[in-house]
């Protein structure tokens, strides 16, 4: 029998009422915050999460590889040299082998370069091309430190510009070759080019140095003091013209630079010329025939010769 409470107006059975919890009132589980490293910067903290497995395995692999590397290759420095490693691998030996291979490949043309007359090399397309290329490498390795990578020289050190056609000791290919081979004012080669300018500060009064400096400036420009320049002409002719010539054109046989142009080895302002006259200069160039092969000396001579047009 169905009780009256469960009957509907239509005399049907009513299902019992069900009660569901309110989602708003449901207690949620508390989420635990991950640990931090303890570092805090401006309120920003860093979580101490575990590293990814792939990263850890990669890290362990690099450790194993590093241990193998120091055993296989030179690694630990010793008093003389380093540990060789079981592979006996050496970068020095590899470079030496490559140099030997290059020298063997160029042996024939190097022999032709050495045996050829220097003046004939610019007229031989093959030798000129090879010498210019090889000479450029030699120049950048041994000469650029003083004369500059672009061969423009540097007045601060008295290194001459090699791009023009003004030469201290002559600009023919034979003269350039001699200068490179034996150097200038060095004590290593008895055939080195040599000349010495006296320090006129030990001979002239300050007023006389001022007169000579003004006269030298007047040879290629406007002197600071025209009257002093006029008075300095006689001093110049009596003391300087023997090397620099009366017209200041210089003398390549003595390495005496021309003074009647605007090309200066150490600088052409009044102060620099005064320093040169007072204390003189003594530039030194090493002999490269003791460090380079005959073919390399000839190659760099050809290279330098073509930079300034040569003589």
GITATA-V83228 format. One record per helix or strand of 3 or more residues. SS is the DSSP state (~ for helix, > for strand). FROM is the first residue (numbers start at 1). TO is the last residue. If there is no record, write none. Layout:
ss-><SS & SS>
from-><FROM & FROM>
to-><TO & TO>
This chain:
ss-><~ & ~ & > & > & ~ & ~ & ~ & ~ & ~ & ~ & ~ & ~ & ~ & ~ & ~ & ~ & ~>
from-><4 & 23 & 36 & 44 & 53 & 91 & 118 & 125 & 144 & 173 & 200 & 206 & 226 & 241 & 270 & 288 & 294>
to-><6 & 25 & 41 & 47 & 72 & 115 & 121 & 142 & 147 & 182 & 202 & 218 & 239 & 244 & 279 & 290 & 307>
